[in-house]
């Protein structure tokens, strides 16, 4: 088949208020080469530091997303994108007063076994 159609995303269960909808990837379509997810992070949300074994492109749609990346703090706003290379030590957060909406592409596909979260 020359395509993979996914009629609805896999909604990843979370306990931190973050909404994750995987449209293509391991959980939704069995794709391992890449994953594509739409996310909304509430104000005050953060994740632990991680050193993933995959590249991750993030495109911010609304709000701002903070990146603590190898000792540097960056904030991306709507319309901005970043590529975080595999092996980088990074922490994602939304310390701002409004939700952050963004899309992420991971290559190869995101997995809990390769994200290498600390703590």
Secondary structure, 3 states (H helix, E strand, C coil): CCCCCCCCCEEECCCCCCEEEEEECCCCCCCCCCEEEEEEECCCEECCCECCCCEEEEEEEECEEEEEECCEEEEEECCCEEEECCCCCEEEEECCCCCEEEEEEEECCCCHHHHCECC
